[in-house]
Amino acid sequence: MDHIGYIILYVTNLDASVAFYRDVLGLTHRFTDAGYAEFDTQGTRFALYERRRAEWLTNYPVTPGPAAEIVLLVPDVDTEAIRLTSIGVPILSPPADRPWGHRTVHIADPDGFIIELAHEIPRRRTRSAT
């Protein structure tokens, strides 16, 4: 395996989640069909699937829980934080410089998945080879 083809989140309310990713975060919605919605992203595809249909797909019980974080790269985290606050989106952690070379802000989607918006800044910490 040499790349990730899709990231699919199992969501409770597909319409609410599509609206969040399309209208709040600005991802381009490609289509919705049979409980599945896909967005136009560069490289790895990002999609949502109704949690109630997931057990049929996986043949395994799918339990709710925000055990994932999605990182979206944006031109300016501070501008996004102001925009999100102005439309009533709660900020979980305000914009902050991270030592690994990102400025970040965190919000949650309608199912509680953590969304990190980030832009690159100079790294303050080096990585060791071991």
Secondary structure, 3 states (H helix, E strand, C coil): CCCCCEEEEEECCHHHHHHHHHHHCCCEEEEEECCEEEEECCCCEEEEEEHHHHHHHHCCCCCCCCCCEEEEECCCHHHHHHHHHHCCCCCCEEEEEECCCEEEEEEECCCCCEEEEEEECCCCCCCCCC
